[in-house]
Amino acid sequence: MKLTIIGGGSVRTPRLIPSLVRRAAKLDLQEVWLMDNAPDKLKLIGGLCQTMAEQHGASFKLILSTDAEAAIRDAEHVVTSIRPGLEAGRAADERIAFQHGVLGQETTGAGGFAMAMRSLPAILDYARMVAEIGAPGAWVYNFTNPAGLVAQGLHYAGIERVIGICDSANGAQHAVSRYMGVPLKRVFHEVYGLNHLSWTRSVQIDGSGGTGEEVLPGLLNDERFVGATHMASFAPGLRRWQGTFLNEYLHYFYHRDEALAALLAKPETRGEEVLRLTTDLLRRLEAADTAEAALETWRSVMERRSASYMAHTRGGADRVKLPPVAEDEEGYAAVALGCIEAIASNTPLYTGLNVPNNGAIAGLEADDIVEVSCWIDAGGVRPIHIGAIPEPQYLLMRDVKQYERLAARAILERSTDLAIQALTVHPLIGSYPLAEKLVGAFLTAHRDHVGTWH
């Protein structure tokens, strides 16, 4: 198998290497290509990956390349994780949003739209290349944010073999696994919603669809469990009302004013913080005397970056404050590599993905990209049946989905009118004049990446 990672110079790429080594034999993995259009960054991060591959005894060949066609040609599986505009683009998005009095998070609301303006066209170019010169039946696994909106745009553009991946779709599964000390493969969760706007209504041990032991209601009433997860960032009354495990990004909707005030009070935005940390990392990697020193530097900076993730939420709750992650828990790599293994070896996998609804969630269109628990194997992806969901959740999801439909079409058509309509209907914006100002500001700030819109 040939596996290609587009955006191989990402600072997160080294996390894939140990998992790839462990799975190499089962996948018959011969080549892993790391492709990036930033040669200096690729050299530094790719060097880390090569060191890790050697340390773990990799049997596959690791190839660094700035040639997208060479990297994609004959690849059976392609992972996309890119950031057009880099961290500076994200920082600009956040500042523009804050200057207009709205949240600027890179996947949610105004900031998410600005990110999608840059990322969707770039991912679409790569996806079309995969369809043209990749191996027959090649799949694309997209991590690029905002994952759900990008997947919606790719679907509208006719890209069929694409799966939107976000590790937060499986947040409840991981939290329960670690809290109860139960292996992930024994934990089955029922998640539904949209990317970064999802709820988990059931977590069962050793079975799904009512065949396993239901544990979620008890855990949601367990203050130790709540306090050990990001659920602590939500108001107690809200938790009781919802009765589900909430995606952490719902904090921006259910605690909107509080979140905005906390973010505005910080001396730097998250994007500016990530830009500072990444710049520091690359500078220190370039100055590192040995490969081991470079790896230690990378681990240290990535730990600092993870520790500050969503630190503005109530009580400063991080994603999950549980015992240390076991060395064999794959985290970031698990979903993509699990899907690749399921398709390649026809070994069924149960996981949360961003895929076409196809009747899974009542009230949404068949071609709406949703975040939902799925079974995946060589035959493709099959969302589980969710059916009707509670009305307050459905209404919020419906409004955000309307935004995603309009936003995806706006970006594909480069339509300013559709973009303004998209931001107007978004629950975190809701004003036509404000949407006009935001779209104008984003188009001006990112003209080099998005070109001229009509």
Backbone torsions as a table, in degrees:
resi	resn	phi	psi	omega
1	MET	NA	141.7	170.9
2	LYS	-109.3	123.5	179.1
3	LEU	-116.1	131.8	-179.0
4	THR	-119.6	136.8	176.3
5	ILE	-115.3	110.0	176.8
6	ILE	-85.1	122.4	-169.7
7	GLY	94.9	31.4	-176.6
8	GLY	-65.2	-13.3	176.6
9	GLY	-86.2	5.8	177.4
10	SER	-62.9	145.7	179.8
11	VAL	-67.7	-13.9	178.9
12	ARG	-88.4	-13.8	-175.1
13	THR	-56.9	-40.1	-179.1
14	PRO	-56.8	-23.3	179.8
15	ARG	-66.5	-19.9	179.8
16	LEU	-76.8	-27.6	-168.1
17	ILE	-61.0	-51.1	179.8
18	PRO	-58.5	-37.8	179.1
19	SER	-67.2	-39.3	177.8
20	LEU	-63.7	-39.9	179.0
21	VAL	-63.0	-43.4	-179.1
22	ARG	-64.8	-32.7	-175.1
23	ARG	-96.3	-3.4	-170.0
24	ALA	-57.8	-45.0	-176.3
25	ALA	-64.9	-45.0	-178.2
26	LYS	-65.5	-32.8	-179.4
27	LEU	-87.1	-7.8	-171.8
28	ASP	52.0	48.6	-175.1
29	LEU	-77.4	117.2	-178.6
30	GLN	-101.8	-40.5	-176.8
31	GLU	-137.2	137.1	170.2
32	VAL	-121.3	117.2	179.7
33	TRP	-101.4	128.0	172.4
34	LEU	-104.8	110.0	-178.5
35	MET	-109.3	134.7	176.3
36	ASP	-153.4	146.6	179.9
37	ASN	-91.2	8.6	174.8
38	ALA	-113.0	92.8	-171.9
39	PRO	-60.3	-38.4	-178.5
40	ASP	-66.2	-44.0	179.2
41	LYS	-67.4	-40.3	178.6
42	LEU	-60.9	-39.8	179.6
43	LYS	-61.9	-43.2	-178.3
44	LEU	-70.3	-52.3	-178.0
45	ILE	-71.0	-39.4	176.9
46	GLY	-61.9	-35.0	176.1
47	GLY	-61.9	-41.6	175.8
48	LEU	-59.8	-44.1	-178.8
49	CYS	-63.5	-39.8	178.9
50	GLN	-65.8	-39.1	177.1
51	THR	-62.9	-45.9	-179.9
52	MET	-64.2	-40.3	179.3
53	ALA	-61.5	-41.5	178.4
54	GLU	-66.5	-43.8	-179.1
55	GLN	-62.5	-33.9	-178.2
56	HIS	-92.6	2.9	176.9
57	GLY	70.1	44.3	-177.9
58	ALA	-61.0	137.7	177.8
59	SER	-93.2	-12.2	-178.1
60	PHE	-95.0	163.2	177.2
61	LYS	-91.7	129.9	179.7
62	LEU	-103.7	121.6	-173.2
63	ILE	-121.3	128.5	176.8
64	LEU	-99.8	136.8	-176.2
65	SER	-153.6	146.7	170.2
66	THR	-105.0	6.4	-178.7
67	ASP	-99.6	103.4	-175.8
68	ALA	-62.8	-41.5	-177.9
69	GLU	-63.5	-44.4	179.1
70	ALA	-64.0	-38.9	-178.4
71	ALA	-68.6	-36.4	-175.0
72	ILE	-86.7	-29.2	-174.7
73	ARG	-55.7	124.2	178.0
74	ASP	68.1	7.9	175.9
75	ALA	-70.7	137.0	178.9
76	GLU	-88.9	-27.4	-179.6
77	HIS	-139.6	133.0	-177.4
78	VAL	-128.9	122.0	176.6
79	VAL	-99.6	128.4	179.1
80	THR	-112.4	123.4	178.8
81	SER	-147.2	84.0	-173.7
82	ILE	-122.3	166.8	178.6
83	ARG	-143.0	80.4	175.4
84	PRO	-58.3	130.0	-175.5
85	GLY	91.6	-10.2	177.5
86	LEU	54.7	-164.7	-176.2
87	GLU	-65.9	-28.3	178.5
88	ALA	-64.7	-34.8	176.3
89	GLY	-64.2	-42.7	177.7
90	ARG	-62.7	-44.4	-179.6
91	ALA	-60.9	-39.7	178.2
92	ALA	-64.8	-41.7	178.3
93	ASP	-56.8	-46.5	-176.6
94	GLU	-65.8	-43.3	-179.2
95	ARG	-65.0	-39.9	178.0
96	ILE	-62.6	-44.8	179.4
97	ALA	-62.2	-46.3	-178.8
98	PHE	-63.6	-37.2	178.2
99	GLN	-63.4	-23.0	178.3
100	HIS	-102.1	9.6	172.8
101	GLY	78.6	21.0	179.3
102	VAL	-128.0	163.1	178.8
103	LEU	-61.9	145.0	-177.7
104	GLY	-119.9	19.8	-177.2
105	GLN	-58.4	144.6	-167.6
106	GLU	-71.1	-11.3	178.6
107	THR	-118.2	-6.1	-169.8
108	THR	-125.1	127.7	175.0
109	GLY	69.7	-139.6	-173.5
110	ALA	-60.2	-45.0	-179.9
111	GLY	-63.4	-37.4	177.8
112	GLY	-64.5	-38.9	178.0
113	PHE	-64.8	-44.3	-179.2
114	ALA	-61.7	-40.6	177.2
115	MET	-63.6	-42.7	-179.4
116	ALA	-64.9	-33.5	177.7
117	MET	-54.8	-37.3	-178.0
118	ARG	-89.3	-38.7	-170.8
119	SER	-82.2	-39.1	-176.3
120	LEU	-59.8	-50.4	179.9
121	PRO	-59.9	-37.5	-178.9
122	ALA	-67.9	-44.4	179.2
123	ILE	-65.3	-37.8	179.6
124	LEU	-61.5	-40.5	177.4
125	ASP	-60.3	-44.9	179.6
126	TYR	-66.9	-41.3	-179.0
127	ALA	-62.8	-40.0	177.1
128	ARG	-65.4	-36.8	177.5
129	MET	-64.8	-40.2	177.4
130	VAL	-60.7	-43.5	-179.3
131	ALA	-64.5	-31.8	-176.1
132	GLU	-85.7	-42.2	-172.8
133	ILE	-124.4	-2.2	175.2
134	GLY	-71.9	175.0	177.0
135	ALA	-63.1	153.6	177.0
136	PRO	-55.1	129.9	179.4
137	GLY	75.3	17.9	-178.9
138	ALA	-61.7	147.0	180.0
139	TRP	-111.7	149.8	174.3
140	VAL	-113.8	131.4	178.0
141	TYR	-117.0	110.4	-172.7
142	ASN	-101.5	121.1	172.5
143	PHE	-98.2	-14.8	-172.7
144	THR	-61.3	130.9	-179.2
145	ASN	-81.0	153.8	-9.9
146	PRO	-77.7	117.6	-166.3
147	ALA	-57.3	-42.2	-178.5
148	GLY	-68.5	-44.4	179.8
149	LEU	-66.9	-40.1	176.7
150	VAL	-61.9	-44.6	178.7
151	ALA	-62.3	-36.5	178.0
152	GLN	-63.2	-44.9	178.6
153	GLY	-64.4	-40.7	177.8
154	LEU	-63.1	-39.7	179.0
155	HIS	-64.1	-44.8	177.1
156	TYR	-60.6	-32.3	-177.6
157	ALA	-83.2	1.8	175.1
158	GLY	92.4	10.9	177.3
159	ILE	-83.6	115.6	-173.6
160	GLU	-96.2	-40.5	-175.6
161	ARG	-91.6	65.7	178.6
162	VAL	-134.6	138.9	178.4
163	ILE	-125.6	126.3	175.5
164	GLY	-85.0	128.7	-173.8
165	ILE	-123.0	133.8	174.5
166	CYS	-147.7	127.2	-176.2
167	ASP	-66.8	-20.1	179.7
168	SER	-71.3	-15.7	176.2
169	ALA	-63.9	-21.7	-178.8
170	ASN	-112.9	24.3	-177.5
171	GLY	-59.9	-42.3	-179.3
172	ALA	-66.4	-40.8	179.4
173	GLN	-59.1	-46.9	-179.0
174	HIS	-66.9	-43.2	-178.6
175	ALA	-61.9	-44.4	-179.9
176	VAL	-67.6	-42.1	179.7
177	SER	-57.6	-47.0	-176.4
178	ARG	-73.8	-37.7	-178.8
179	TYR	-68.2	-40.6	-177.6
180	MET	-91.6	-8.3	-179.0
181	GLY	69.6	32.2	-178.7
182	VAL	-108.0	132.2	179.4
183	PRO	-55.7	144.0	-177.7
184	LEU	-54.1	-37.9	-175.4
185	LYS	-66.7	-11.7	178.0
186	ARG	-98.1	-2.4	-175.1
187	VAL	-107.4	123.3	-178.6
188	PHE	-120.2	122.7	-177.1
189	HIS	-118.5	151.2	176.2
190	GLU	-111.4	98.0	-179.9
191	VAL	-104.8	145.2	179.1
192	TYR	-149.8	151.3	178.4
193	GLY	138.0	-144.8	177.5
194	LEU	-123.7	166.6	179.0
195	ASN	-58.0	127.9	-177.4
196	HIS	61.3	22.6	174.8
197	LEU	-151.9	63.3	-173.7
198	SER	-135.5	160.1	-178.2
199	TRP	-129.3	146.7	175.2
200	THR	-114.7	118.9	-173.6
201	ARG	-98.0	-13.8	-176.6
202	SER	-151.6	139.7	168.9
203	VAL	-134.3	119.7	-177.7
204	GLN	-120.0	147.5	177.5
205	ILE	-100.2	128.7	176.8
206	ASP	63.8	38.9	175.6
207	GLY	161.7	163.7	178.5
208	SER	-136.0	167.2	177.5
209	GLY	61.8	31.1	178.9
210	GLY	92.4	0.2	-178.4
211	THR	-89.5	-14.8	-178.6
212	GLY	-106.6	-174.5	178.6
213	GLU	-86.1	117.2	-179.5
214	GLU	-76.1	124.3	-176.8
215	VAL	-121.5	-12.6	-171.5
216	LEU	-65.1	-47.2	-179.2
217	PRO	-54.3	-43.0	179.3
218	GLY	-65.1	-39.8	-179.6
219	LEU	-68.6	-35.7	178.7
220	LEU	-66.3	-20.3	175.7
221	ASN	-98.7	4.6	179.5
222	ASP	-96.8	107.3	-176.0
223	GLU	-61.3	-29.3	177.2
224	ARG	-66.3	-43.1	177.9
225	PHE	-64.9	-47.8	179.7
226	VAL	-57.8	-45.9	-178.5
227	GLY	-68.1	-19.5	-179.0
228	ALA	-91.6	-0.1	-177.5
229	THR	-131.3	175.3	177.9
230	HIS	-68.7	-7.4	175.4
231	MET	-58.5	-23.5	177.8
232	ALA	-65.7	-16.2	-179.3
233	SER	-80.6	-7.4	-180.0
234	PHE	-102.2	145.0	-179.6
235	ALA	-60.5	141.4	-178.7
236	PRO	-53.8	-43.1	179.7
237	GLY	-63.3	-36.6	177.4
238	LEU	-65.4	-42.6	179.5
239	ARG	-61.6	-41.9	-179.9
240	ARG	-66.4	-40.5	-179.1
241	TRP	-64.9	-46.3	-176.3
242	GLN	-73.0	-40.1	177.4
243	GLY	62.7	25.0	-179.2
244	THR	-137.2	167.1	171.1
245	PHE	-83.5	119.5	-171.5
246	LEU	-92.6	135.8	170.8
247	ASN	-59.6	137.7	-174.1
248	GLU	-60.5	-26.4	-178.4
249	TYR	-74.0	-12.0	173.1
250	LEU	-65.2	-14.6	175.8
251	HIS	-58.1	-33.9	-179.2
252	TYR	-69.3	-21.6	178.8
253	PHE	-95.2	-49.2	-175.4
254	TYR	-80.1	-20.9	176.9
255	HIS	-126.9	44.2	-171.4
256	ARG	-54.3	-57.1	-174.1
257	ASP	-65.7	-40.4	178.3
258	GLU	-62.5	-44.4	-179.5
259	ALA	-64.1	-44.5	-179.4
260	LEU	-62.9	-43.8	-179.9
261	ALA	-62.7	-42.1	-179.6
262	ALA	-64.8	-40.1	-179.1
263	LEU	-70.3	-39.3	179.3
264	LEU	-67.0	-27.0	-178.4
265	ALA	-78.6	-15.2	-178.4
266	LYS	-75.5	146.2	-179.2
267	PRO	-68.3	-23.1	177.4
268	GLU	-141.5	151.6	177.7
269	THR	-76.3	168.1	176.9
270	ARG	-61.4	-38.9	178.4
271	GLY	-63.0	-42.0	178.1
272	GLU	-65.7	-36.9	177.1
273	GLU	-64.6	-46.6	179.4
274	VAL	-64.7	-38.9	176.8
275	LEU	-60.6	-44.6	179.5
276	ARG	-63.3	-45.8	-178.8
277	LEU	-65.9	-41.2	-179.5
278	THR	-67.3	-43.1	177.8
279	THR	-59.7	-43.6	178.7
280	ASP	-63.3	-42.2	179.8
281	LEU	-60.7	-49.7	-177.3
282	LEU	-64.5	-37.5	177.8
283	ARG	-63.4	-44.3	-178.2
284	ARG	-71.4	-34.0	177.1
285	LEU	-64.5	-39.5	-179.3
286	GLU	-65.4	-31.2	-177.3
287	ALA	-90.8	-8.1	-175.9
288	ALA	-62.3	137.0	-177.7
289	ASP	-80.8	-31.1	-176.0
290	THR	-133.1	161.9	177.7
291	ALA	-63.2	-37.9	-179.9
292	GLU	-67.4	-38.0	177.2
293	ALA	-64.9	-38.2	178.1
294	ALA	-63.9	-43.0	178.8
295	LEU	-63.6	-41.8	-179.9
296	GLU	-64.8	-38.9	176.8
297	THR	-62.0	-46.1	179.7
298	TRP	-59.9	-46.4	-179.9
299	ARG	-60.9	-41.6	-177.9
300	SER	-65.1	-46.5	-178.2
301	VAL	-69.6	-39.7	179.5
302	MET	-66.2	-32.7	176.0
303	GLU	-66.2	-41.0	177.3
304	ARG	-63.8	-39.7	179.9
305	ARG	-65.4	-43.9	-179.6
306	SER	-66.8	-37.4	-177.0
307	ALA	-64.4	-27.2	-177.3
308	SER	-96.4	5.0	-179.1
309	TYR	-62.3	122.3	179.4
310	MET	50.5	36.6	-177.7
311	ALA	-69.6	-9.3	-178.9
312	HIS	-79.9	-11.7	-174.6
313	THR	-69.8	168.3	-174.1
314	ARG	-51.9	124.4	178.5
315	GLY	73.6	5.6	-178.5
316	GLY	68.3	23.3	-176.5
317	ALA	-62.2	130.0	175.2
318	ASP	-85.9	-179.5	-176.5
319	ARG	-53.4	-57.2	179.5
320	VAL	-149.5	121.9	177.6
321	LYS	-105.1	81.7	-176.2
322	LEU	-127.0	179.8	177.5
323	PRO	-53.5	155.4	-178.1
324	PRO	-52.7	146.2	179.4
325	VAL	-64.6	132.6	177.6
326	ALA	-65.0	150.5	-176.5
327	GLU	-61.8	-25.1	-178.2
328	ASP	-94.4	6.5	175.1
329	GLU	-87.6	120.8	-167.1
330	GLU	-85.2	-16.2	175.6
331	GLY	54.5	-118.8	-175.2
332	TYR	-51.7	-37.4	-174.7
333	ALA	-83.3	-18.1	-166.6
334	ALA	-59.5	-46.5	-173.0
335	VAL	-68.6	-50.9	-178.3
336	ALA	-61.9	-48.5	-178.1
337	LEU	-70.1	-31.6	175.0
338	GLY	-63.9	-41.3	177.8
339	CYS	-65.1	-42.9	179.0
340	ILE	-60.3	-45.0	179.7
341	GLU	-65.3	-40.2	-179.6
342	ALA	-62.6	-42.7	-179.4
343	ILE	-71.9	-44.5	-175.2
344	ALA	-69.3	-37.4	-174.9
345	SER	-108.4	2.4	-177.7
346	ASN	55.1	41.4	176.4
347	THR	-103.7	110.3	-174.7
348	PRO	-56.1	136.1	177.5
349	LEU	-126.7	139.4	177.7
350	TYR	-111.4	120.4	-177.2
351	THR	-162.3	164.8	176.7
352	GLY	-87.6	129.3	-176.6
353	LEU	-138.2	167.2	173.2
354	ASN	-107.4	106.3	-171.9
355	VAL	-144.2	167.2	176.7
356	PRO	-58.2	140.6	-174.7
357	ASN	-61.4	-50.8	178.0
358	ASN	47.9	43.7	175.2
359	GLY	86.5	1.5	-177.0
360	ALA	-65.9	-47.3	-178.2
361	ILE	-110.9	121.9	-177.7
362	ALA	-62.5	141.1	175.0
363	GLY	92.3	-4.0	177.8
364	LEU	-112.0	158.2	-179.3
365	GLU	-72.1	156.2	-179.7
366	ALA	-60.9	-34.7	-176.6
367	ASP	-96.3	10.6	172.5
368	ASP	-71.9	129.2	174.2
369	ILE	-76.5	125.4	180.0
370	VAL	-125.9	162.7	173.8
371	GLU	-102.7	116.7	-170.2
372	VAL	-154.4	152.4	174.7
373	SER	-65.8	140.1	-175.3
374	CYS	-139.9	157.0	163.4
375	TRP	-102.4	136.6	179.9
376	ILE	-136.1	136.6	176.4
377	ASP	-154.4	-164.9	-177.3
378	ALA	-59.9	-22.7	179.4
379	GLY	-81.4	-6.4	179.4
380	GLY	116.7	-155.3	-173.7
381	VAL	-112.0	132.8	178.3
382	ARG	-127.7	104.9	176.6
383	PRO	-63.2	144.1	174.8
384	ILE	-73.8	160.5	179.4
385	HIS	-82.5	119.3	177.9
386	ILE	-97.9	-41.8	-178.7
387	GLY	77.2	-148.5	-178.6
388	ALA	-73.7	143.9	177.6
389	ILE	-121.0	163.4	-178.7
390	PRO	-53.5	139.8	-172.9
391	GLU	-57.4	-43.9	-179.9
392	PRO	-59.3	-38.3	178.2
393	GLN	-70.5	-41.9	-179.1
394	TYR	-62.4	-43.1	-177.6
395	LEU	-65.2	-41.0	177.3
396	LEU	-65.0	-44.9	-179.8
397	MET	-63.4	-40.0	-179.7
398	ARG	-62.8	-41.9	179.9
399	ASP	-65.1	-44.0	-179.9
400	VAL	-68.4	-34.8	177.5
401	LYS	-66.3	-37.8	175.6
402	GLN	-59.6	-42.2	175.8
403	TYR	-59.4	-46.3	-177.2
404	GLU	-63.8	-39.7	177.6
405	ARG	-60.4	-49.3	-178.9
406	LEU	-65.2	-41.5	-177.9
407	ALA	-65.2	-43.3	-179.8
408	ALA	-61.1	-44.7	-179.5
409	ARG	-69.5	-35.5	177.8
410	ALA	-60.3	-44.6	-177.5
411	ILE	-70.6	-42.1	179.1
412	LEU	-64.0	-35.8	-177.8
413	GLU	-96.7	-4.6	-175.4
414	ARG	53.9	46.9	-175.8
415	SER	-101.7	114.3	177.0
416	THR	-64.4	-40.8	-179.7
417	ASP	-59.5	-47.2	179.9
418	LEU	-65.8	-35.1	178.3
419	ALA	-63.4	-43.4	179.0
420	ILE	-64.7	-41.5	177.1
421	GLN	-61.1	-41.7	-178.9
422	ALA	-59.9	-49.5	-178.7
423	LEU	-69.6	-29.9	178.7
424	THR	-63.2	-40.5	-176.8
425	VAL	-83.6	-8.4	179.6
426	HIS	-69.1	132.2	-176.5
427	PRO	-59.3	-24.7	-178.4
428	LEU	-88.4	0.0	179.4
429	ILE	-123.8	-71.7	168.8
430	GLY	66.2	23.6	-179.5
431	SER	-142.1	125.6	-179.1
432	TYR	-65.6	-49.6	178.7
433	PRO	-59.2	-38.5	178.2
434	LEU	-65.7	-41.7	178.2
435	ALA	-61.4	-40.7	177.6
436	GLU	-58.4	-45.1	-178.6
437	LYS	-65.3	-42.5	-178.9
438	LEU	-64.6	-47.2	-179.3
439	VAL	-61.7	-43.9	178.3
440	GLY	-60.3	-42.5	-179.4
441	ALA	-66.8	-41.6	179.7
442	PHE	-66.8	-41.7	179.3
443	LEU	-62.5	-38.3	178.7
444	THR	-69.4	-44.9	-176.0
445	ALA	-66.9	-32.0	-171.9
446	HIS	-118.7	27.7	-176.3
447	ARG	-57.5	-34.8	-178.9
448	ASP	-65.0	-26.2	-178.3
449	HIS	-97.5	-33.3	-172.6
450	VAL	-104.2	-12.6	178.8
451	GLY	72.6	-161.1	-177.1
452	THR	-94.2	128.6	175.2
453	TRP	-102.3	160.8	179.4
454	HIS	-109.5	NA	NA
